[in-house]
């Protein structure tokens, strides 16, 4: 199974889980890890512009990485996955 097939399978399972576990619209918490560069954090937060998201960042103990937590009201599981797919296009971002 290649990465594209694994990715499709992951998002399919995520959509099923979100559909079963949550009544939509609902708040959703995204978590990402990036190299500690302001540009990287800005790229991620730009994807959530205009969503009234609450964004928190925290640097790792050695300062090499930054965690980005984004809490935002989403309309559906598809909307949640759409944001993950947008962020996945950015280089060097780990989605948790």
Backbone as a chain_set.jsonl record, in Angstrom:
{"seq": "XXXXXXXXXXXXXXXXXXXXXXXXXXXXXXXXXXXXXXXXXXXXXXXXXXXXXXXXXXXXXXXXXXXXXXXXXXXXXXXXXXXXXXXXXXXXXXXX", "coords": {"N": [[0.855, -1.185, 0.0], [0.704, 2.122, -0.958], [1.696, 5.514, 0.003], [-0.369, 7.309, -0.718], [-2.655, 5.673, -0.823], [-2.714, 4.842, 1.849], [-3.167, 7.286, 3.067], [-5.709, 7.978, 2.047], [-7.193, 5.893, 3.202], [-6.837, 6.479, 5.911], [-8.166, 8.989, 6.157], [-10.714, 8.23, 5.453], [-11.402, 6.512, 7.581], [-11.232, 8.385, 9.657], [-13.296, 10.162, 8.954], [-15.522, 8.457, 9.236], [-15.368, 7.916, 11.992], [-15.662, 10.511, 13.102], [-18.205, 11.11, 12.199], [-19.767, 9.26, 13.57], [-19.211, 9.824, 16.271], [-19.726, 12.504, 16.885], [-21.902, 15.307, 17.059], [-22.768, 17.443, 14.581], [-22.862, 20.954, 13.618], [-19.676, 21.355, 15.346], [-17.13, 22.001, 17.87], [-13.673, 21.575, 17.054], [-10.448, 20.265, 17.647], [-7.399, 20.858, 16.324], [-4.047, 19.674, 16.028], [-0.72, 20.403, 15.443], [2.74, 19.902, 14.583], [5.659, 21.714, 13.964], [8.807, 22.824, 12.51], [10.545, 25.222, 14.446], [9.895, 27.889, 13.193], [8.824, 31.062, 12.377], [7.599, 31.521, 9.927], [6.574, 29.02, 9.176], [4.627, 28.517, 11.141], [2.965, 30.665, 10.589], [2.06, 29.969, 8.018], [0.421, 27.79, 8.578], [-1.517, 28.932, 10.309], [-2.666, 30.754, 8.577], [-4.291, 29.222, 6.973], [-6.492, 28.907, 8.523], [-7.592, 31.408, 8.681], [-10.227, 33.731, 9.116], [-11.989, 32.006, 10.336], [-12.595, 32.288, 12.97], [-10.989, 30.933, 14.768], [-9.343, 29.694, 17.709], [-6.056, 30.005, 18.445], [-3.165, 28.493, 19.641], [0.267, 28.448, 20.463], [3.247, 26.632, 21.219], [6.543, 26.349, 22.176], [9.026, 23.771, 21.87], [11.027, 22.173, 24.451], [13.728, 22.4, 23.794], [13.592, 24.302, 21.882], [13.506, 23.733, 19.18], [11.226, 22.934, 17.857], [7.769, 23.794, 17.26], [4.592, 23.545, 18.662], [1.339, 23.703, 17.393], [-1.83, 24.462, 18.285], [-5.149, 24.41, 17.355], [-8.304, 25.466, 17.856], [-11.495, 25.252, 16.637], [-14.766, 25.926, 15.403], [-16.362, 23.583, 13.45], [-18.225, 22.609, 10.553], [-18.786, 20.039, 9.626], [-17.673, 16.568, 9.304], [-16.414, 16.39, 6.801], [-15.533, 19.02, 6.42], [-13.623, 19.207, 8.438], [-11.709, 17.367, 7.532], [-11.025, 18.557, 5.128], [-9.538, 20.798, 5.958], [-7.354, 19.49, 7.159], [-6.246, 18.342, 4.849], [-5.511, 20.635, 3.428], [-3.504, 21.65, 5.125], [-1.731, 19.535, 4.97], [-0.426, 19.926, 2.599], [1.592, 21.649, 3.113], [5.057, 21.923, 3.634], [6.94, 19.938, 5.898], [5.196, 19.7, 8.098], [3.722, 18.096, 10.811], [0.889, 16.331, 11.487], [-1.177, 15.778, 14.255]], "CA": [[0.0, 0.0, 0.0], [1.518, 3.323, -1.026], [1.299, 6.596, 0.914], [-1.648, 7.874, -1.126], [-3.697, 4.745, -0.385], [-2.769, 4.93, 3.317], [-3.781, 8.572, 3.392], [-7.139, 7.848, 1.768], [-7.766, 4.996, 4.21], [-6.85, 7.212, 7.178], [-9.221, 10.006, 6.145], [-12.001, 7.521, 5.435], [-11.661, 6.093, 8.974], [-11.469, 9.592, 10.445], [-14.642, 10.644, 8.646], [-16.471, 7.537, 9.872], [-15.325, 8.127, 13.437], [-16.243, 11.819, 13.407], [-19.646, 11.034, 11.923], [-20.403, 8.473, 14.628], [-18.938, 10.316, 17.621], [-19.944, 13.932, 17.085], [-23.069, 15.962, 16.484], [-22.227, 18.595, 13.842], [-21.518, 21.501, 13.78], [-19.05, 21.12, 16.642], [-15.737, 22.448, 17.964], [-12.674, 20.552, 16.74], [-9.098, 20.682, 18.022], [-6.301, 20.408, 15.468], [-2.725, 19.826, 16.612], [0.345, 20.248, 14.459], [4.113, 20.153, 15.017], [6.478, 22.243, 12.875], [10.07, 23.416, 12.92], [10.292, 26.498, 15.122], [10.1, 29.014, 12.283], [7.605, 31.858, 12.343], [6.96, 31.365, 8.625], [5.822, 27.751, 9.191], [3.446, 28.734, 11.971], [2.104, 31.598, 9.849], [1.431, 29.235, 6.925], [-0.665, 26.988, 9.147], [-2.594, 29.784, 10.82], [-3.321, 31.398, 7.433], [-5.328, 28.294, 6.481], [-7.656, 29.058, 9.396], [-8.049, 32.799, 8.678], [-11.65, 33.937, 8.893], [-12.792, 30.935, 10.947], [-12.712, 32.583, 14.41], [-10.268, 29.886, 15.493], [-8.453, 30.023, 18.814], [-4.781, 29.395, 18.085], [-2.137, 28.554, 20.675], [1.538, 27.848, 20.077], [4.14, 26.33, 22.336], [7.842, 25.873, 21.72], [9.57, 22.604, 22.569], [11.985, 22.548, 25.498], [15.0, 22.809, 23.193], [13.322, 25.383, 20.956], [13.625, 23.314, 17.784], [9.903, 22.707, 17.278], [6.636, 24.524, 17.809], [3.3, 22.887, 18.507], [0.275, 24.642, 17.065], [-3.153, 23.928, 18.611], [-6.165, 25.273, 16.758], [-9.667, 25.06, 18.194], [-12.369, 25.968, 15.723], [-16.051, 25.287, 15.131], [-16.419, 23.04, 12.103], [-19.594, 22.29, 10.161], [-18.975, 18.637, 9.284], [-16.43, 15.808, 9.174], [-15.763, 16.75, 5.541], [-14.848, 20.296, 6.626], [-12.44, 18.893, 9.248], [-10.739, 16.705, 6.662], [-10.578, 19.546, 4.144], [-8.466, 21.589, 6.573], [-6.182, 18.619, 7.261], [-5.665, 18.203, 3.519], [-4.846, 21.901, 3.119], [-2.268, 21.731, 5.911], [-0.81, 18.485, 4.521], [0.305, 20.423, 1.429], [2.722, 22.428, 3.61], [6.239, 21.1, 3.883], [7.478, 19.838, 7.239], [4.173, 19.77, 9.13], [3.246, 16.814, 11.321], [-0.465, 16.429, 12.057], [-1.398, 14.818, 15.343]], "C": [[0.892, 1.237, 0.0], [0.955, 4.41, -0.101], [-0.061, 7.176, 0.569], [-2.807, 6.982, -0.676], [-3.849, 4.765, 1.133], [-3.46, 6.205, 3.754], [-5.291, 8.517, 3.171], [-7.824, 6.988, 2.816], [-7.865, 5.702, 5.559], [-8.013, 8.199, 7.217], [-10.609, 9.374, 6.08], [-12.38, 7.086, 6.851], [-11.973, 7.295, 9.853], [-12.876, 10.111, 10.208], [-15.698, 9.763, 9.305], [-16.531, 7.761, 11.376], [-15.973, 9.454, 13.824], [-17.749, 11.826, 13.195], [-20.372, 10.322, 13.052], [-20.323, 9.138, 16.002], [-19.402, 11.735, 17.91], [-21.212, 14.406, 16.401], [-22.589, 17.281, 15.868], [-23.266, 19.671, 13.642], [-21.011, 21.35, 15.213], [-17.639, 21.719, 16.665], [-14.802, 21.274, 17.666], [-11.304, 21.107, 17.079], [-8.083, 20.027, 17.096], [-4.999, 20.595, 16.233], [-1.692, 19.505, 15.542], [1.69, 20.517, 15.123], [4.891, 20.628, 13.792], [7.835, 22.66, 13.42], [9.777, 24.808, 13.456], [10.693, 27.666, 14.222], [8.778, 29.766, 12.195], [6.858, 31.701, 11.023], [6.092, 30.111, 8.585], [4.531, 27.903, 9.988], [2.46, 29.631, 11.237], [1.392, 30.906, 8.693], [0.243, 28.421, 7.422], [-1.82, 27.883, 9.573], [-3.343, 30.483, 9.686], [-4.444, 30.526, 6.873], [-6.614, 28.454, 7.283], [-8.125, 30.507, 9.512], [-9.543, 32.86, 8.397], [-12.55, 32.882, 9.511], [-13.079, 31.182, 12.424], [-12.058, 31.506, 15.262], [-9.468, 30.481, 16.641], [-7.159, 29.263, 18.568], [-3.789, 29.603, 19.214], [-0.885, 27.878, 20.139], [2.38, 27.616, 21.325], [5.429, 25.773, 21.758], [8.282, 24.664, 22.525], [10.635, 23.062, 23.558], [13.331, 22.976, 24.918], [14.827, 23.886, 22.134], [13.376, 25.016, 19.486], [12.275, 23.202, 17.088], [8.857, 23.58, 17.963], [5.392, 23.684, 17.598], [2.259, 23.983, 18.289], [-1.046, 23.938, 17.338], [-4.192, 24.927, 18.115], [-7.536, 24.708, 17.09], [-10.622, 25.919, 17.388], [-13.675, 25.198, 15.565], [-16.082, 24.863, 13.665], [-17.842, 22.568, 11.82], [-19.839, 20.798, 9.953], [-17.641, 17.904, 9.302], [-15.68, 16.149, 7.885], [-14.987, 18.06, 5.673], [-13.572, 20.1, 7.454], [-11.346, 18.319, 8.351], [-10.193, 17.67, 5.613], [-9.429, 20.383, 4.701], [-7.203, 20.756, 6.732], [-5.486, 18.491, 5.912], [-4.956, 19.477, 3.089], [-3.508, 22.003, 3.841], [-1.257, 20.696, 5.413], [0.003, 18.903, 3.296], [1.544, 21.239, 1.842], [3.873, 21.487, 3.956], [6.618, 21.108, 5.357], [6.473, 19.937, 8.373], [3.765, 18.355, 9.515], [1.886, 17.061, 11.951], [-0.612, 15.372, 13.131], [-2.866, 14.483, 15.444]], "O": [[1.749, 1.38, 0.873], [-0.111, 4.25, 0.494], [-0.834, 7.506, 1.469], [-3.826, 7.483, -0.201], [-4.964, 4.713, 1.652], [-4.247, 6.203, 4.702], [-6.06, 8.963, 4.021], [-8.919, 7.319, 3.27], [-8.856, 5.547, 6.272], [-8.76, 8.243, 8.194], [-11.572, 9.935, 6.602], [-13.521, 7.261, 7.278], [-12.868, 7.238, 10.696], [-13.576, 10.464, 11.158], [-16.665, 10.273, 9.871], [-17.612, 7.793, 11.964], [-16.752, 9.508, 14.776], [-18.482, 12.48, 13.937], [-21.465, 10.728, 13.448], [-21.252, 9.032, 16.802], [-19.465, 12.133, 19.073], [-21.548, 13.961, 15.303], [-22.059, 18.137, 16.576], [-24.448, 19.357, 13.505], [-21.791, 21.234, 16.159], [-17.027, 21.922, 15.617], [-15.108, 20.126, 17.988], [-11.024, 22.28, 16.83], [-7.928, 18.806, 17.083], [-4.853, 21.551, 16.995], [-1.773, 18.495, 14.843], [1.775, 21.262, 16.099], [4.801, 20.031, 12.719], [8.006, 22.831, 14.627], [8.87, 25.49, 12.979], [11.696, 28.339, 14.461], [7.731, 29.161, 11.963], [5.628, 31.743, 10.995], [4.996, 30.133, 8.024], [3.468, 27.465, 9.549], [1.254, 29.383, 11.261], [0.236, 31.22, 8.41], [-0.803, 28.366, 6.776], [-2.973, 27.618, 9.233], [-4.532, 30.773, 9.82], [-5.436, 31.043, 6.357], [-7.702, 28.17, 6.78], [-8.971, 30.81, 10.354], [-10.058, 32.133, 7.547], [-13.751, 32.861, 9.241], [-13.741, 30.367, 13.066], [-12.529, 31.206, 16.359], [-8.981, 31.609, 16.564], [-7.155, 28.034, 18.489], [-3.588, 30.721, 19.689], [-0.963, 26.863, 19.447], [2.243, 28.306, 22.335], [5.411, 24.843, 20.952], [7.96, 24.539, 23.707], [11.088, 24.205, 23.506], [14.005, 23.829, 25.495], [15.81, 24.339, 21.548], [13.299, 25.895, 18.628], [12.187, 23.357, 15.87], [9.042, 24.038, 19.091], [5.154, 23.172, 16.504], [2.299, 25.04, 18.918], [-1.357, 22.932, 16.7], [-4.127, 26.12, 18.412], [-7.887, 23.609, 16.661], [-10.574, 27.148, 17.441], [-13.686, 23.967, 15.59], [-15.861, 25.671, 12.763], [-18.571, 22.176, 12.731], [-20.972, 20.335, 10.086], [-16.587, 18.539, 9.312], [-14.45, 16.193, 7.876], [-13.904, 18.198, 5.103], [-12.559, 20.751, 7.198], [-10.193, 18.745, 8.415], [-9.017, 17.597, 5.256], [-8.455, 20.648, 3.996], [-6.102, 21.242, 6.475], [-4.257, 18.529, 5.846], [-3.906, 19.411, 2.45], [-2.501, 22.392, 3.248], [-0.053, 20.953, 5.433], [1.023, 18.283, 2.995], [2.431, 21.487, 1.025], [3.671, 20.402, 4.5], [6.619, 22.161, 5.995], [6.856, 20.23, 9.506], [3.495, 17.52, 8.652], [1.747, 17.9, 12.841], [-0.224, 14.219, 12.946], [-3.261, 13.69, 16.299]]}, "num_chains": 1, "name": "protein.A"}
